[in-house]
Amino acid sequence: RPARPSNLDAARLGTAEHARMTAELRQFEGVKLDNGWEMRKVERTVGGTKRIDQLWVNDAGKKVAVTDYFTGRVEPASHYNKGMNYQFEAEVQALLAKGYTYEYHPVVMPGGKP
């Protein structure tokens, strides 16, 4: 029977996956897709000290969305709360003040595979 991964193993996996995601996606910062969504930031702060995995903005639809990765089997409530609290960061608040709506999209990556 294989040993269960430790919390340290999970933390290492999460750190490695965030580094991989950043390296792969940062080149698309500022790129606007045909559907109107623009990837504004990848693994960057948005006015505070918290780093957002991905910040998406759709100016035509007046929407701002955060995508946040979790390298586990099920997103815990604490991670969900963290994702919802990104709406209180300064750059997101500036968009919300202009009438944008906020969306949070967790991406669960069991074993580190999207």
C-alpha positions as CSV (number, residue, x, y, z in Angstrom):
1,R,0.0,0.0,0.0
2,P,1.6,3.3,-1.0
3,A,2.2,5.9,1.6
4,R,-0.1,8.9,1.8
5,P,1.4,12.2,0.8
6,S,2.3,14.4,3.7
7,N,1.2,18.1,4.1
8,L,4.8,19.0,3.2
9,D,4.6,17.0,0.0
10,A,1.3,18.8,-0.8
11,A,2.9,22.2,-0.1
12,R,5.8,21.4,-2.4
13,L,3.5,20.2,-5.1
14,G,1.4,23.4,-4.8
15,T,4.6,25.6,-5.0
16,A,5.8,23.7,-8.0
17,E,2.5,23.9,-9.8
18,H,2.2,27.6,-9.2
19,A,5.7,28.2,-10.6
20,R,4.8,26.1,-13.7
21,M,1.5,27.9,-14.2
22,T,3.2,31.3,-13.9
23,A,6.0,30.4,-16.4
24,E,3.4,29.1,-18.9
25,L,0.8,31.8,-18.6
26,R,2.6,35.1,-17.8
27,Q,3.4,35.5,-21.5
28,F,-0.4,36.0,-22.1
29,E,-0.7,39.0,-19.7
30,G,-2.5,41.8,-21.6
31,V,-3.8,39.5,-24.3
32,K,-7.5,40.0,-25.1
33,L,-9.3,37.0,-26.4
34,D,-12.0,37.1,-29.2
35,N,-14.7,36.6,-26.5
36,G,-13.7,39.9,-24.9
37,W,-11.8,38.5,-21.8
38,E,-8.3,39.9,-21.2
39,M,-5.8,38.1,-18.9
40,R,-4.6,41.1,-17.0
41,K,-2.4,39.5,-14.4
42,V,-0.7,36.2,-13.7
43,E,0.6,35.5,-10.2
44,R,0.8,39.2,-9.3
45,T,-0.6,41.4,-6.5
46,V,-3.5,43.7,-7.3
47,G,-3.1,46.4,-4.7
48,G,-2.3,44.5,-1.6
49,T,0.0,41.7,-0.5
50,K,-2.0,38.7,-1.9
51,R,-1.0,37.3,-5.2
52,I,-3.8,36.4,-7.6
53,D,-3.2,33.3,-9.8
54,Q,-5.1,34.9,-12.8
55,L,-7.0,38.1,-13.0
56,W,-9.4,38.3,-16.0
57,V,-11.3,41.4,-17.1
58,N,-14.1,41.7,-19.7
59,D,-14.7,45.4,-20.2
60,A,-17.7,44.9,-22.6
61,G,-19.5,42.7,-20.1
62,K,-18.3,44.7,-17.1
63,K,-17.0,41.6,-15.4
64,V,-13.8,40.8,-13.4
65,A,-12.9,37.2,-12.6
66,V,-10.2,35.6,-10.5
67,T,-9.0,32.1,-11.3
68,D,-7.2,30.4,-8.4
69,Y,-5.5,27.0,-8.4
70,F,-5.7,24.4,-5.7
71,T,-3.6,21.3,-5.8
72,G,-5.8,19.0,-3.8
73,R,-8.8,16.7,-4.2
74,V,-11.5,19.1,-3.0
75,E,-11.2,22.9,-2.4
76,P,-11.5,23.6,1.3
77,A,-13.7,26.4,2.6
78,S,-10.6,28.4,3.6
79,H,-9.4,28.4,0.0
80,Y,-12.8,29.3,-1.3
81,N,-13.0,32.2,1.2
82,K,-9.6,33.4,0.1
83,G,-10.8,33.4,-3.5
84,M,-13.9,35.4,-2.7
85,N,-11.9,37.9,-0.6
86,Y,-9.8,38.8,-3.7
87,Q,-12.7,41.1,-4.5
88,F,-11.6,43.4,-1.7
89,E,-8.1,44.0,-3.3
90,A,-7.6,47.6,-4.5
91,E,-7.5,47.0,-8.3
92,V,-10.5,44.7,-8.2
93,Q,-12.4,47.3,-6.0
94,A,-11.6,50.0,-8.6
95,L,-13.4,47.9,-11.2
96,L,-16.3,47.1,-9.0
97,A,-16.7,50.8,-8.3
98,K,-17.2,51.2,-12.0
99,G,-20.1,48.7,-12.0
100,Y,-18.2,45.5,-12.8
101,T,-19.3,42.3,-11.2
102,Y,-17.0,39.8,-9.5
103,E,-16.6,36.1,-10.3
104,Y,-14.4,33.5,-8.6
105,H,-13.3,30.4,-10.4
106,P,-11.3,27.8,-8.4
107,V,-9.4,25.3,-10.5
108,V,-8.8,22.1,-8.6
109,M,-5.7,20.2,-9.8
110,P,-5.6,16.8,-8.0
111,G,-2.1,15.5,-8.0
112,G,-1.0,18.8,-9.7
113,K,-2.6,18.0,-13.1
114,P,-5.1,20.5,-14.5
